[in-house]
């Protein structure tokens, strides 16, 4: 069972009951309850678990990426659980690094979770249907202001997964921010996190965001009853 959200009517999603008291509240109240943070960043992890018999999604960005995903399906074939990651535009900050949908909270976001829904839509064209769980909270010092940043990353479901055929292949990127999308398995995320300070990582994430993605994967598998 999920509760209705407290945020604006712009987004149609529900919130898992155990998250409601802390996160499904007006942002002004949330900020007062977390005075240690000067800046708030949000993110949403999106997954698919299409059956083995179905066509597994690949990046529509270019043929090379499609060949890569086809050659890396061995891990995905065992579990069929895949995470969406997106590549930053090369002329943007941390250009070429991989990421997941997210960004800074905007003034018009009535709740922290509205920010998640907005960022997911702006960066992928997908519509959040449920906020399932918090995956991880990251903290760091913003270099210029020396203020503490809090990044709240959630596992989410999207409406398209329930009502759109082959929705995984219909990601809509803003080319000013991202240039490529991929669906990848847990093994690739784990290897990327483990090798982040070395050469040979399948995907380069900014800082500890590979570890954050791996934690998101673990939370998702637990929610699906597939925890190791």
C-alpha positions as CSV (number, residue, x, y, z in Angstrom):
1,X,0.0,0.0,0.0
2,X,1.2,3.5,-0.8
3,X,0.0,6.9,0.3
4,X,-0.9,9.8,-1.8
5,X,1.8,12.4,-2.0
6,X,1.7,15.8,-0.3
7,X,3.2,17.7,-3.2
8,X,1.8,19.5,-6.2
9,X,-0.8,18.2,-8.7
10,X,1.8,18.3,-11.4
11,X,3.0,14.8,-10.7
12,X,0.9,11.7,-10.3
13,X,2.8,9.3,-8.0
14,X,2.4,7.6,-4.6
15,X,4.8,7.2,-1.8
16,X,5.7,4.1,0.2
17,X,4.2,4.5,3.7
18,X,7.5,4.2,5.5
19,X,8.8,7.2,3.6
20,X,5.8,9.5,4.1
21,X,6.5,11.0,7.5
22,X,10.0,12.2,6.7
23,X,10.0,12.8,2.9
24,X,6.4,13.4,1.8
25,X,6.1,16.8,3.5
26,X,6.4,20.4,2.3
27,X,10.0,21.2,1.5
28,X,10.2,24.1,4.0
29,X,9.4,21.6,6.8
30,X,11.9,19.1,5.5
31,X,14.6,21.7,5.3
32,X,13.9,22.8,8.9
33,X,14.2,19.1,10.0
34,X,17.6,18.9,8.2
35,X,19.4,22.1,9.1
36,X,22.8,20.7,8.5
37,X,22.3,20.9,4.7
38,X,22.7,24.1,2.8
39,X,22.1,22.4,-0.6
40,X,19.7,19.6,-1.6
41,X,20.2,17.3,-4.5
42,X,17.8,14.4,-5.5
43,X,18.0,11.4,-7.8
44,X,15.8,8.5,-8.9
45,X,17.0,5.0,-9.8
46,X,14.9,3.4,-12.5
47,X,14.9,-0.4,-13.2
48,X,13.5,-2.9,-15.5
49,X,13.0,-6.7,-15.0
50,X,11.7,-7.8,-18.4
51,X,11.6,-11.6,-18.8
52,X,14.4,-13.4,-20.6
53,X,12.1,-14.3,-23.6
54,X,11.5,-10.6,-24.4
55,X,13.7,-8.3,-26.3
56,X,16.1,-6.7,-23.8
57,X,16.5,-3.0,-24.1
58,X,19.7,-1.4,-25.5
59,X,20.9,2.2,-25.8
60,X,19.3,3.9,-28.8
61,X,22.1,6.4,-28.8
62,X,24.3,4.7,-31.4
63,X,25.0,1.3,-33.0
64,X,28.2,0.8,-31.1
65,X,26.4,1.1,-27.8
66,X,23.8,-1.4,-29.0
67,X,26.5,-3.8,-29.9
68,X,28.1,-3.3,-26.5
69,X,24.9,-4.0,-24.6
70,X,24.2,-7.1,-26.7
71,X,27.7,-8.4,-25.8
72,X,27.2,-7.7,-22.1
73,X,23.9,-9.5,-21.7
74,X,25.4,-12.5,-19.9
75,X,24.9,-11.0,-16.5
76,X,21.5,-9.5,-17.4
77,X,20.2,-12.9,-18.8
78,X,20.7,-14.4,-15.3
79,X,18.7,-11.9,-13.5
80,X,17.0,-9.7,-16.1
81,X,17.3,-6.8,-13.7
82,X,18.7,-3.7,-15.3
83,X,19.4,-0.1,-14.2
84,X,19.1,3.0,-16.3
85,X,22.2,5.1,-16.5
86,X,22.8,8.3,-18.6
87,X,26.0,9.9,-19.9
88,X,26.7,13.5,-19.3
89,X,27.2,15.8,-22.2
90,X,30.9,16.2,-23.0
91,X,30.8,20.0,-22.8
92,X,29.1,19.9,-19.4
93,X,30.7,19.6,-16.0
94,X,32.2,16.1,-15.6
95,X,31.6,15.6,-19.3
96,X,31.5,12.0,-20.4
97,X,30.9,10.6,-16.9
98,X,27.9,8.4,-16.3
99,X,25.1,9.3,-13.9
100,X,21.5,8.6,-13.1
101,X,18.5,10.9,-13.3
102,X,18.8,13.7,-10.7
103,X,19.9,17.2,-9.9
104,X,19.4,20.2,-7.6
105,X,16.1,20.9,-6.0
106,X,14.2,23.8,-7.7
107,X,12.3,26.5,-5.9
108,X,9.0,25.3,-7.5
109,X,9.4,21.8,-6.0
110,X,6.9,21.7,-3.2
111,X,8.4,18.6,-1.7
112,X,11.8,16.8,-2.0
113,X,9.9,14.0,-3.8
114,X,8.4,16.4,-6.3
115,X,12.0,17.2,-7.2
116,X,12.7,13.6,-7.9
117,X,9.7,13.3,-10.2
118,X,10.6,16.5,-12.0
119,X,14.3,15.5,-12.5
120,X,13.3,12.1,-13.8
121,X,10.9,13.6,-16.3
122,X,13.3,16.3,-17.5
123,X,16.2,14.0,-18.0
124,X,14.5,10.8,-19.3
125,X,10.9,11.8,-20.4
126,X,9.6,9.1,-17.9
127,X,6.9,9.8,-15.3
128,X,7.4,8.6,-11.8
129,X,4.5,6.5,-10.5
130,X,5.8,5.5,-7.1
131,X,8.6,6.4,-4.7
132,X,9.6,3.0,-3.4
133,X,12.5,3.5,-1.0
134,X,15.5,5.7,-0.1
135,X,18.6,4.1,-1.5
136,X,21.3,6.3,0.0
137,X,22.1,9.8,1.3
138,X,25.5,11.2,0.2
139,X,27.1,14.3,1.8
140,X,29.9,16.5,0.7
141,X,31.2,20.1,1.1
142,X,30.4,22.5,-1.7
143,X,33.8,24.0,-2.6
144,X,32.8,27.7,-3.1
145,X,30.4,28.2,-0.2
146,X,31.8,25.5,2.0
147,X,28.2,24.5,2.7
148,X,27.1,20.9,3.2
149,X,25.3,19.2,0.3
150,X,22.9,16.4,0.9
151,X,22.0,14.1,-2.0
152,X,19.0,11.9,-1.5
153,X,18.7,9.0,-4.0
154,X,15.5,7.0,-4.3
155,X,14.3,3.8,-6.0
156,X,11.3,4.7,-8.1
157,X,8.8,3.1,-10.5
158,X,7.5,4.9,-13.6
159,X,4.1,4.9,-15.3
160,X,5.5,3.8,-18.6
161,X,6.6,0.5,-17.2
162,X,2.9,-0.5,-16.7
163,X,1.3,0.9,-19.9
164,X,3.9,1.4,-22.7
165,X,5.3,-1.4,-24.8
166,X,9.1,-1.5,-24.9
167,X,9.2,1.6,-22.8
168,X,12.8,1.0,-22.0
169,X,13.8,2.0,-25.5
170,X,11.9,5.3,-25.5
171,X,14.2,7.4,-23.2
172,X,14.2,11.1,-24.2
173,X,17.4,12.9,-23.3
174,X,18.0,16.6,-23.3
175,X,21.2,16.7,-25.5
176,X,22.4,19.8,-23.7
177,X,22.8,17.6,-20.6
178,X,23.1,14.0,-21.6
179,X,24.2,12.2,-24.8
180,X,23.6,8.5,-24.2
181,X,21.5,6.1,-22.1
182,X,22.1,2.5,-21.3
183,X,20.4,-0.3,-19.3
184,X,23.1,-2.2,-17.3
185,X,23.3,-5.1,-14.9
186,X,24.4,-5.2,-11.3
187,X,27.7,-6.8,-12.2
188,X,28.7,-3.8,-14.3
189,X,27.7,-1.4,-11.7
190,X,29.6,-3.3,-9.0
191,X,32.7,-3.4,-11.2
192,X,32.4,0.3,-12.0
193,X,32.2,1.1,-8.3
194,X,35.1,-1.2,-7.4
195,X,37.5,0.0,-10.1
196,X,36.6,3.7,-9.9
197,X,40.1,4.8,-9.0
198,X,41.7,2.5,-11.6
199,X,41.5,2.0,-15.3
200,X,39.2,-0.7,-16.6
201,X,35.9,0.4,-15.0
202,X,33.0,-0.2,-17.4
203,X,31.5,3.2,-16.6
204,X,33.1,6.2,-14.9
205,X,30.9,7.8,-12.3
206,X,31.6,11.1,-10.4
207,X,33.1,10.4,-7.0
208,X,31.3,7.8,-5.0
209,X,28.2,7.8,-7.3
210,X,29.1,4.3,-8.6
211,X,28.8,3.1,-5.0
212,X,25.5,4.9,-4.7
213,X,24.2,3.2,-7.8
214,X,25.3,-0.1,-6.4
215,X,23.4,0.6,-3.2
216,X,20.4,1.5,-5.3
217,X,20.6,-1.8,-7.0
218,X,20.7,-3.7,-3.7
219,X,17.7,-1.8,-2.4
220,X,15.8,-2.6,-5.6
221,X,16.6,-6.3,-5.5
222,X,15.5,-6.4,-1.8
223,X,12.2,-4.8,-2.8
224,X,11.8,-7.4,-5.6
225,X,12.5,-10.2,-3.1
226,X,15.8,-10.9,-4.9
227,X,18.2,-9.8,-2.2
228,X,21.4,-11.8,-2.0
